[in-house]
Amino acid sequence: MPPQPPAATPGTAPVAHLRVQRVRPAYRQVADELRTQILAGTLPAGTRLPNEGELGRAFGVSRSTAREALRVLSSQHLVETHRGVQGGTFVSEPDPARVVEDVGSALGVLVMTPQLHVSDLLEARLLLEPAAARLAAQRADAETVEAVRSAAAAHRDARDPSGFVGHLDFHTTLLMATGNLMLTLMGQPVNDVLRTRLRREGVEAHEWDKVDACHREIAEHVAEGRADDAEAAMRDHLVELRRLYERDGFWT
């Protein structure tokens, strides 16, 4: 008779029994099963998971394997461990901002290797952001339009005369204006990496002025619901930006 999963303690959601198959590392299979339950809502945020020994018995694996599975989930910000009498490992609410940060960090490492080039990021951006501008023009409500206009008209920080940070904030705001979280998750990490790949001092002031003017033009197309014009203006803008990166970027 196969071993049975441990009984759930008060306030603890039951964990489905799983006999892992030795085709992938066992800790990965345990992590996959727990992740599935977390994302499906079977284990909602705030749920206290069984301890490592109980998890190991439930899944038919060692305590160390259960510990590695929890480490994987912790690295993905799906669980948090608290110490103390009331401590333990608890399910976390998935946070899109953390996902964006993790993807951006990974891209930042990859772009320093032969596997990924800055030109790949620029190409992906050229495919993504014109479509985002179109969607923003089609969907943006009055509050969102105001946010896009404000981002386009933001004054330059004295600590950043180029306005470079503000320029990227405009692109992030436009992605968010689509109302599609997936577009933001895809586009913002790319922009975060590009933020570090341009020699800002090599760009002339009049070129930054042109960037500002392009942002204001795109914002007005979005505000007026001119989807075709917003898409075309964003595409032209990104083509011009690509030339700046080709001239003054870190092409490692």
BALO-305052 format. One record per residue (C-alpha): x, y, z; chain; residue in one letter. Coordinates in steps of 0.1 Angstrom, whole numbers, padded with zeros to 4 digits. Layout:
xx | yy | zz | kette | rest
X | Y | Z | A | A
...
***
This chain:
xx | yy | zz | kette | rest
0000 | 0000 | 0000 | A | M
0016 | 0033 | -0010 | A | P
0024 | 0059 | 0017 | A | P
-0003 | 0084 | 0024 | A | Q
0002 | 0122 | 0026 | A | P
0003 | 0137 | 0061 | A | P
-0029 | 0150 | 0075 | A | A
-0033 | 0188 | 0072 | A | A
-0029 | 0208 | 0104 | A | T
-0054 | 0235 | 0111 | A | P
-0050 | 0264 | 0087 | A | G
-0028 | 0243 | 0064 | A | T
-0041 | 0233 | 0030 | A | A
-0036 | 0196 | 0021 | A | P
-0008 | 0188 | -0004 | A | V
-0017 | 0164 | -0032 | A | A
0002 | 0131 | -0031 | A | H
0027 | 0126 | -0059 | A | L
0050 | 0098 | -0067 | A | R
0078 | 0115 | -0086 | A | V
0091 | 0098 | -0118 | A | Q
0129 | 0096 | -0122 | A | R
0130 | 0114 | -0155 | A | V
0137 | 0149 | -0141 | A | R
0154 | 0158 | -0109 | A | P
0130 | 0149 | -0081 | A | A
0131 | 0183 | -0065 | A | Y
0121 | 0199 | -0098 | A | R
0090 | 0176 | -0100 | A | Q
0080 | 0185 | -0064 | A | V
0085 | 0222 | -0072 | A | A
0064 | 0219 | -0103 | A | D
0036 | 0202 | -0085 | A | E
0035 | 0228 | -0057 | A | L
0038 | 0256 | -0083 | A | R
0008 | 0242 | -0101 | A | T
-0013 | 0241 | -0070 | A | Q
-0002 | 0276 | -0060 | A | I
-0010 | 0291 | -0094 | A | L
-0043 | 0272 | -0096 | A | A
-0054 | 0286 | -0062 | A | G
-0054 | 0252 | -0045 | A | T
-0028 | 0266 | -0022 | A | L
-0038 | 0303 | -0019 | A | P
-0016 | 0331 | -0007 | A | A
-0010 | 0329 | 0031 | A | G
-0012 | 0291 | 0032 | A | T
0013 | 0275 | 0055 | A | R
0030 | 0246 | 0038 | A | L
0039 | 0213 | 0056 | A | P
0075 | 0212 | 0069 | A | N
0102 | 0196 | 0049 | A | E
0099 | 0162 | 0065 | A | G
0061 | 0161 | 0059 | A | E
0065 | 0173 | 0023 | A | L
0091 | 0146 | 0017 | A | G
0068 | 0119 | 0030 | A | R
0039 | 0132 | 0010 | A | A
0059 | 0132 | -0023 | A | F
0079 | 0100 | -0015 | A | G
0112 | 0119 | -0016 | A | V
0139 | 0128 | 0009 | A | S
0138 | 0158 | 0032 | A | R
0167 | 0174 | 0013 | A | S
0148 | 0170 | -0019 | A | T
0118 | 0188 | -0004 | A | A
0141 | 0215 | 0009 | A | R
0155 | 0220 | -0027 | A | E
0120 | 0222 | -0041 | A | A
0111 | 0250 | -0016 | A | L
0143 | 0268 | -0025 | A | R
0132 | 0268 | -0062 | A | V
0098 | 0282 | -0053 | A | L
0114 | 0308 | -0030 | A | S
0136 | 0319 | -0059 | A | S
0105 | 0324 | -0080 | A | Q
0089 | 0344 | -0051 | A | H
0061 | 0319 | -0047 | A | L
0068 | 0311 | -0011 | A | V
0084 | 0329 | 0018 | A | E
0100 | 0314 | 0049 | A | T
0094 | 0331 | 0083 | A | H
0113 | 0321 | 0115 | A | R
0100 | 0320 | 0150 | A | G
0072 | 0301 | 0169 | A | V
0046 | 0311 | 0143 | A | Q
0071 | 0307 | 0114 | A | G
0072 | 0283 | 0085 | A | G
0070 | 0284 | 0048 | A | T
0040 | 0303 | 0034 | A | F
0026 | 0308 | -0001 | A | V
0032 | 0343 | -0015 | A | S
0010 | 0363 | -0038 | A | E
0027 | 0363 | -0072 | A | P
0041 | 0398 | -0078 | A | D
0045 | 0410 | -0115 | A | P
0071 | 0436 | -0105 | A | A
0093 | 0409 | -0091 | A | R
0089 | 0389 | -0123 | A | V
0099 | 0419 | -0144 | A | V
0129 | 0425 | -0122 | A | E
0140 | 0388 | -0125 | A | D
0136 | 0387 | -0162 | A | V
0155 | 0420 | -0166 | A | G
0184 | 0406 | -0144 | A | S
0186 | 0375 | -0166 | A | A
0186 | 0395 | -0198 | A | L
0213 | 0417 | -0184 | A | G
0235 | 0387 | -0179 | A | V
0227 | 0371 | -0212 | A | L
0233 | 0403 | -0232 | A | V
0270 | 0401 | -0220 | A | M
0273 | 0367 | -0237 | A | T
0275 | 0356 | -0274 | A | P
0240 | 0341 | -0270 | A | Q
0221 | 0374 | -0268 | A | L
0230 | 0407 | -0285 | A | H
0217 | 0442 | -0279 | A | V
0205 | 0441 | -0315 | A | S
0182 | 0412 | -0305 | A | D
0166 | 0434 | -0278 | A | L
0162 | 0463 | -0302 | A | L
0145 | 0440 | -0327 | A | E
0122 | 0425 | -0302 | A | A
0113 | 0461 | -0290 | A | R
0105 | 0470 | -0326 | A | L
0080 | 0442 | -0329 | A | L
0064 | 0448 | -0295 | A | L
0061 | 0485 | -0289 | A | E
0044 | 0497 | -0321 | A | P
0016 | 0471 | -0315 | A | A
0015 | 0484 | -0279 | A | A
0010 | 0519 | -0291 | A | A
-0019 | 0508 | -0313 | A | R
-0036 | 0490 | -0285 | A | L
-0031 | 0519 | -0261 | A | A
-0048 | 0542 | -0287 | A | A
-0077 | 0518 | -0289 | A | Q
-0081 | 0511 | -0252 | A | R
-0068 | 0540 | -0231 | A | A
-0094 | 0557 | -0209 | A | D
-0091 | 0594 | -0198 | A | A
-0070 | 0586 | -0167 | A | E
-0046 | 0564 | -0188 | A | T
-0044 | 0591 | -0215 | A | V
-0034 | 0616 | -0188 | A | E
-0007 | 0593 | -0175 | A | A
0007 | 0588 | -0211 | A | V
0007 | 0626 | -0217 | A | R
0023 | 0633 | -0183 | A | S
0051 | 0607 | -0191 | A | A
0057 | 0623 | -0225 | A | A
0059 | 0658 | -0210 | A | A
0079 | 0650 | -0179 | A | A
0106 | 0675 | -0171 | A | H
0142 | 0663 | -0171 | A | R
0158 | 0656 | -0138 | A | D
0188 | 0679 | -0131 | A | A
0208 | 0647 | -0122 | A | R
0200 | 0633 | -0157 | A | D
0201 | 0662 | -0182 | A | P
0196 | 0638 | -0211 | A | S
0162 | 0628 | -0197 | A | G
0171 | 0592 | -0205 | A | F
0153 | 0577 | -0174 | A | V
0122 | 0597 | -0182 | A | G
0123 | 0585 | -0218 | A | H
0122 | 0549 | -0207 | A | L
0094 | 0557 | -0182 | A | D
0074 | 0569 | -0212 | A | F
0078 | 0535 | -0229 | A | H
0069 | 0516 | -0198 | A | T
0038 | 0538 | -0193 | A | T
0027 | 0531 | -0229 | A | L
0031 | 0494 | -0224 | A | L
0010 | 0496 | -0193 | A | M
-0016 | 0517 | -0212 | A | A
-0025 | 0487 | -0233 | A | T
-0041 | 0471 | -0202 | A | G
-0023 | 0439 | -0212 | A | N
0000 | 0428 | -0183 | A | L
0018 | 0403 | -0206 | A | M
0030 | 0431 | -0229 | A | L
0044 | 0450 | -0199 | A | T
0061 | 0418 | -0186 | A | L
0076 | 0413 | -0220 | A | M
0086 | 0449 | -0228 | A | G
0097 | 0464 | -0195 | A | Q
0127 | 0440 | -0189 | A | P
0140 | 0448 | -0224 | A | V
0138 | 0485 | -0217 | A | N
0155 | 0480 | -0183 | A | D
0185 | 0463 | -0200 | A | V
0187 | 0489 | -0228 | A | L
0188 | 0515 | -0200 | A | R
0224 | 0503 | -0193 | A | T
0235 | 0498 | -0229 | A | R
0238 | 0534 | -0242 | A | L
0265 | 0560 | -0237 | A | R
0243 | 0589 | -0229 | A | R
0271 | 0615 | -0231 | A | E
0276 | 0606 | -0267 | A | G
0240 | 0617 | -0277 | A | V
0237 | 0654 | -0285 | A | E
0211 | 0676 | -0268 | A | A
0191 | 0682 | -0300 | A | H
0188 | 0644 | -0304 | A | E
0172 | 0641 | -0270 | A | W
0149 | 0670 | -0279 | A | D
0138 | 0650 | -0309 | A | K
0131 | 0620 | -0287 | A | V
0109 | 0642 | -0265 | A | D
0090 | 0655 | -0295 | A | A
0084 | 0619 | -0307 | A | C
0070 | 0610 | -0273 | A | H
0046 | 0639 | -0274 | A | R
0035 | 0630 | -0309 | A | E
0028 | 0594 | -0299 | A | I
0010 | 0605 | -0268 | A | A
-0013 | 0627 | -0288 | A | E
-0021 | 0600 | -0312 | A | H
-0030 | 0577 | -0283 | A | V
-0051 | 0605 | -0267 | A | A
-0070 | 0610 | -0299 | A | E
-0075 | 0573 | -0305 | A | G
-0055 | 0574 | -0338 | A | R
-0043 | 0538 | -0336 | A | A
-0027 | 0537 | -0371 | A | D
-0008 | 0569 | -0365 | A | D
0003 | 0558 | -0330 | A | A
0017 | 0526 | -0343 | A | E
0035 | 0542 | -0372 | A | A
0049 | 0570 | -0351 | A | A
0062 | 0545 | -0325 | A | M
0078 | 0524 | -0353 | A | R
0096 | 0554 | -0368 | A | D
0107 | 0565 | -0333 | A | H
0123 | 0531 | -0325 | A | L
0141 | 0530 | -0358 | A | V
0156 | 0564 | -0350 | A | E
0165 | 0551 | -0315 | A | L
0182 | 0521 | -0330 | A | R
0206 | 0544 | -0348 | A | R
0216 | 0560 | -0315 | A | L
0223 | 0526 | -0300 | A | Y
0243 | 0515 | -0331 | A | E
0264 | 0547 | -0328 | A | R
0267 | 0551 | -0290 | A | D
0257 | 0518 | -0275 | A | G
0277 | 0491 | -0257 | A | F
0276 | 0464 | -0283 | A | W
0295 | 0437 | -0264 | A | T
***
